[in-house]
Amino acid sequence: MGTINHDVVIATTCFSEEIERVTKWLFNQDEITKDMFTISTPKTNGYVTVFCGPDGSKEGWEESDTGDKIRHAFLEFIHAHDTSSLWRWVTVSYGEYGQRILSGNNESCYE
């Protein structure tokens, strides 16, 4: 058997240049990568959220490793060119291991 745990990346920006950059990056990816992503439509203040979903496989499987690499590549991409400050993002894990925030770049402004 194996353990099923889901890892996702949620990233939000209001900078149209960044949204364009991610859209172009996704266009050049393979179908497996493209299928893991959803981009929201801006509603207020131009904020768009990019969701990189889980791969759906069991931990340790090749598909799980591929999913991990895709999520990592996306985070590396949004950090390229010193643009990470233009994004607010979080990596979340949930499933048979429980739930937790793995990483992110959000600091509390109210502590």
Protein Blocks (a to p, Z undefined) as FASTA:
>chain_A
ZZddddddddddfbfklmmmmmmmmmmpcfklmmmpccdddfbgoiacdddddehiaehi
aklmmmmmmmmmmmmmmmgghlmmmpccddddedjkopadfbdcddcfkZZ
